[in-house]
């Protein structure tokens, strides 16, 4: 493992080059995936879509991402991040081109649903960066990867509409999305040839079994089964939003069919979990090979708050400014645009602080900040100065985005061979949080939404304070020849 001083500009170091290659791969997945939002006005006008049809495409764009992050997490642990990132960029870019040239709404809907898996690319890089950086640097490295890669959504917003406008025809949006997709496909090919899964001489540890995460005790097995429920409930909520009770874009029979399918898949997942882990009830795992699944569960909940809040607030912030403070749409959009820009510094900052002062202490600090700032936002009144409200919102964004960096500073230190699966599950919970908070936003006023976020954050703060354990000592991993290698996590 490369342990020299961290210098992000020192491209002579293989790990620094790998970090740059990988955050840009993440950046391109977000350009292709999140490019739908800024292009939607062009698509809506060119194809004459209704408001409801446009909203459905936006919902379908995120629906697949929840299960995809779980599946991709399993595949990256088995196949390696090099081939997985290349595959996601190439296949995702191909689907995006097909979407861009679809000639019916039905095709648009199906292809946008399939495009959701591109959002799982994030998980791949977590395993890659975890392989290339030691524990004392992984927080900062993961923060740079996540923060700079996440900026792909802003990159899409700044470039794709500009391309579409300059094309000057109804097909401008098609050409813009196609151009971005071609870049993604090309980089997917390049990425395969310029990176390695591990530093030279290092072993790429794989799970002994695939299909479900390995746990090491009976109580962890029960907790793992329990923690799968929110993932399926979130998909159920998305179905409900499309049902006759809400948008009315699928009929009742289809709604019931999807509900039944989700129940069936959950039961099948429980069976697979039992097949992988049932033996531990009869033959306990040796102490040196055990890990606490509660660590994963708490990180799941933490990312539900941090990333879920980020996605939800980005989606509704401009409307909050307009409806509560009666400012022009353009001004509101510009003020709301500050929020995602924070990611460039806040997420790496959260990882860096984790490296310096400890994983648990950093999470305690950021969750205290998230809780306090959203409680303040929950007390905002329409007579408050807009500058003060924007300032509080920025503080909330700094804490939540630094929190995302702190969460993923710890993910690679739980169990090396399952980093992809753990990252996938934690990442999926971030999308669950977005579904939860956006659903709450559709039912209550903005100040009440902020209070709900603060209450959920306070609950997770207590989980971290009393139950999360600081990574320490070493992880035991078994080499192909049966010998055991100890990996430092502190």
N, C-alpha and C positions, 0 to 999 in steps of 0.2 A: 504493500500500500504506500502511495506517495505521500510523504508527510512534511515536505518543505514548506517554507513560509508562504502564506496565501497572498498571491498578487494577481489580480484578475487580468492584468495587462501583460503578464509574462507568458507569451504564446510559445516559448521554447519548452514549456512544461506540458507533457501529454495530458495530464488531468485538467489543466486550464483550457486546453484546446477542446477536449471532450465536453467540458461544461459549455463552452460557446457553441459548439456544433449542436448540442442537445437542447439548449434553451431556444435556439432558432428553429429547431424541429417543432418544439412545442408552440412557438410563435406562429408557425405556418399552419399548424392544425387549428389554432384559434382564428386565424384569418379566414380559413375555409369554413369553419363551423359557425363562428359568430358573425360572419359577413352577412348573414341573412337579415339581421336587424336593420343596419343602415341601408340595405338595398330594398327593404320591403316597400317603401313609398314608390320606388321605380317599378317594382314588380306589380304592385297593386294597380297603378295607373295603366301600365302597358297591357295587362291582362283583364282589367276591369273587375278585379276581385272585390267582394264585399268586406266590410270590417270584420265580420265573423270568420270568413275564409282566411283572412290575413292572420287573425289571432290563432286560428287552428294551426297554421304553419309554424308559428312561433312556439306553440305548445309541443308540437310534434318534433321540433328541433332539439328539445331537451329530454323528451321521453325516453329514448333509447339509451341515453348516457348513463342512467342509473344502473341497469343490469350490465351495460357494456363495460363499465369500470371494474365490476366484479370479474367478468369473464377475461378481460384483458389482463387484469392482475394475475390470474392463474396462468395465462399463456406466457406472460413475460417471465415468470419464474421458471417455466418449463423450457421455453425456446430462446430466451435471452432478449434484451432490449434492442439490440442492433437490428435483428430481422423484424421485430415487432414494430418499431418506429417506422422503418422503411415501408412495411406492409400497410400500416395505417395511412401514411402520407400518400402512397400510390393508390390504394383502393379508395380512400376518402376523396382524393382529387378526382378520380374517375367518376364516382357517384355524383360529386358536385357538378361536373361537366354535364352529366346526364340530366341533372336537375335544371341546369341553366337552359337546356334546349328542350325541355319537356313541353308538349303541346296540349296538355289538358290538366285540369286541376287535380284530377285523381292521380295522375302520374307525379305531379308536384308534391302531393301529400305523401305518397308512398316513398318517394326518393328522399324527402326531407326527414321522414321518420328514420330511414336507414342511415342518413347522414349523422344522426345523433351519436353513433359510435365513435366518430372522430374526436369527440370531447373526451374520450378515454385515453387519448394519447398522453395526457399529463402523467398518468400512472407509470408509463414506461420509463420516463425520464427519472422518476424517483428511484427506481432500482438502478438505473445506469449511474446516476450521481452517487448513490450509496456505495457502489462498487469502487469508485475512483477517488473518494475522499475519506480520510480517517475521521473517527468520531469527533475529534476536537475541531474539525473544519466543516462537518457535514451540515450544520445549521446554516451557516452563511452560504455555502454552495447550493443547498436546496432552496434557500430564500432567493438567491439570484436566479436560479432556474425557474422557480415558480413566478416570481415577480416580473421578470423580463419577458418570460414566455406568455404570461397572462396579457401582456400589453398587445398581443396580437389582435385582441378585440378592438382596441383603440386604433391599431394600424389599419384594420379593415375599415373602420369608420372614417378615417382620414384619407384613404386612397381609393376605395372602390366607388363611392359616389362621384368623386372627381373624374375617374375614368369614364363612368357611365354618362356624366354630363357632357364630357368632351367628345364622346362618340356621336352624340346628338341625334340618336334615332331610338325607336322603340326597343331595338335589340341591344341598346347600350348596356343594360344590366346583365344581359346574357354574356356579352363579350367581357365585361369586367369580372364576373365570377369565373368565366372560363380562363382568363389570364391568370387569376390567382391560383386556380386549380392546377394549371400547367406548371407554375412555379413550385407548388407543393409536390407534384409528381416528380419533377426533375430533382428537387432536393431529396426526396425519398430515395431515389437511385443513388445520388451522391453520398448520402448519409451512410448507406450500407458499406461503401468502400473506404470511408475515412475514419470510422470508429471501430473500437474493439469493445467486447462486453466487459472485460476486466483489464487491469494493468498486466503487462507481461509477467508471467510467472505466478499470477494469482489464480485461485480456483473459483469457478462460478458454481456456487452451491445451489442445488435444486431440491424441491420438496420430494420426499420419498413417494408420495402419492398425489394424484391430481383429481380435481373435481370438487374439492372443498378444502378449506383450511384445516391444517392439523392443529389439534389442541392437546394439552398434556395432563388434564385432570377431569374428573367427573363434573365438578362445579363449572369448569370452563366450558365443557361440552354443553351444559344447560344454558349458560350465558350466551354462547355462540348461536344456538338455536333461537334464543329470544331476540338477539340483536339483528337477526335477519328479517324480523317482522316489519320494522319501519320501512325497509326498502320496498316491500310489496305494498304496504299501505300507501306510500307516496305514489306508486303507479296506479293504485286504486283511486286516489284523489284526482289524478290527472284524467282518468277515465270518467269520473263523476263530473269534472268540469266540461267534458265533451258531451255528456249525456243529455237527455231531454229535460232533466231538472235544471240544467244551466244553459250551455250554449246551444244544445239541441242539434248538434252536428253528427251524432250517431243515434240510431234508434234504440229503443229499450231492449230489444232482443240482443243487439250487438253489445250493449252495456252489460247485460247479464252474462253473456258469453265471455267477455273479457274478465269480468270478476271471477267466473268459474275457472278460467284458464290460470289466473294469478294464484288462486287457491291450490290448484293442481300442481303448478310449478313449485310453490312453496313446500307442499308435502313431498314432492320429489326431491327437493333440496334437502329437506330434513332426512330423508332416507339416505341420500348420498353422504351427508355429514355423519350419519350413523355408521355407514359402511367404512368410511375412512377412519373413524375414531372410536367405534364401539369397543374395540379390543382393550382400550385403556381402563375400562371398568373391571376387567379380569386380570390384566397384567400391567401394573403401574409403570409409568415412564421413569427411567433413571433420573435422579435429582439433577444431574449436570445438564440434561437435555430439556429440562422443563422451562416454560416461560409462563407468565401470568396473562391470560387473555383479557383480564380486566383492564390492562394497559391499553389494549386495542379498543375496548368498549368505550373507555373514557375519551380516547383520542377521536373516536367516531362522534361522540357527543360534542366534543370541543369544535370539530370542523363543521358540524351541523350549524353551530352558532357563527363561527368566524366567516366561512365561505358562504354559508346560506344567507347570512346578513348582507354580505357584499353583493351577491347576485340580486337579492330582493331590493336593497336600497338603490342600486344602480338603475333598476327597472322603474322605480316609482318616484325617485327624488325630484326630477324636473316637474312632474305633476304636483308634487307636494308644494314646491315653491310657487307655482302658478296659482293653485287653488287657495292657498292659505295667505299669500302675500300679494296677490294680484300684480305680478310683474310680467313683462312680456315673455313670450315663449322662447325667443332667442336668448334673452338674458338668463332665463331659468335653465336652458340647455347648457349654456356656458358655465354657470355656477355648478350645475350637477356634474359637468365634465371634469371638475377638479377631483372628484371622488375616485374614479378609476386610475387617475394619474398617480395617486398616492402609492399605488402598488409598486412602482419602480423603486421606491426607497423603503417603504414600510415593511414589505414582506422580507426582503433581504435583511433589514434591520432586526426584525424579530428573530430570524435565524442566527444572526451574529450575536445578539444579546444572549440567546440560548447557549451558544458555544462558550461565552465568557462567564455567565453567572449561574448557569444550570438550567436544565429543561423545565423542571417543575416550578422553580421560582419565577421564571419568565412567564409561564402560563398563568400563574397566580396573579402577577402584575397586570398582564394584558386583559384578563377576564375581570379584574376589579375595574379597569378602565372602561371596558365595554359596558359593564353593568351600570356604572355611574353616568357615562355619557348618554346612554339611551334612556336612563331615567330622567336626565335633564331634558332630552328631546321630548319625552312624554309630557313634560310640564309646559312646553312651548305654547304660547298663545299668539293669536293672529296680530296682536298689537306689538309684538316684540320686533326690534330692528332686524331686518333680513341679514345684515352683516354678522350679528351675534349668532343667529341660527346657523348660518353657513359655517361659522367658526366651530360651533359645537359639533356640527355634522362632520367636519374635517377631523376633529379629534376622535370621534367615534370611528371614522374610517381608518385612522392611523392605528388605533388599538385593535380593531377587527382584522385588518390586513397583516399587522405584525403578528397577531395571533395565528393566522394561517401559516406564516413562516415558522413560528414556534412549534406548531403541531407537527409539521413535516421535518423539523429538525430532530424530532424524536422518533418518527415512524421507522427509519432505517435501523434504529438501535434496539428494536424489540426482538426480532428474530431474522437473521440475515437471509436464510434460504426462502423465506416467505415474504420478503419486503414488498414484492409486487402485489401479492394478495392483500396484505395489510394496507398498502397504499390505495389499492382499488376499493376496498371496503370503506376506508376513511373518506376517500374522494367521493364515493357514492353518497355518503351521509351528508356531504356538503350540498349536493343536489337535492337531497331530501329536505334539508333546511330551507333551501330556496322555495321548494314547493309549499312547505308549511307556512313560511312567512308571507309568501305571495297570496296564498289562500286566505290567511288571516287578513291581509290587506284588502281583499275583495269583500270582506264581511264587516269590517270596522273602520273607523276613521284613523287618520295618520297617527295622531297622538296615542291612541290606544294600541296601534301596531308597535310603536316604540316601547311602550310599557311591557307588552308581551315579550319582545326581544330581550328587554332588561331582566324580566323574571326568569326566562329560560337561561340567560347568561348567568344569573345569580345561582341557579340550581347547578349548572355545570361548574361554576367556581367552587362550590362546596364539594363536588365530586373530586375535583383536582386537589383541593386542599387536604381532604381527609383520606383519599383512596389511591391517588396516583403515586407511583414510586419513581424516584429519580434513577435513571439508568446508571448502573455501576458494575464494576467487575468485568466479566467476559461472557461472551456467548460461545457455547460449544457447538461446532459444526463437524460433521463426519465427512472425511475425504473419500473419494471413490475406492481407495484401497482399504477402507475400514478404519484408518487411523483418525484420531480426533484433533481438530485444529481449534485453538481458542482465539476469539476475536475480541479485542478491546472495545468497550462501549463508553468509556469515559476518558 
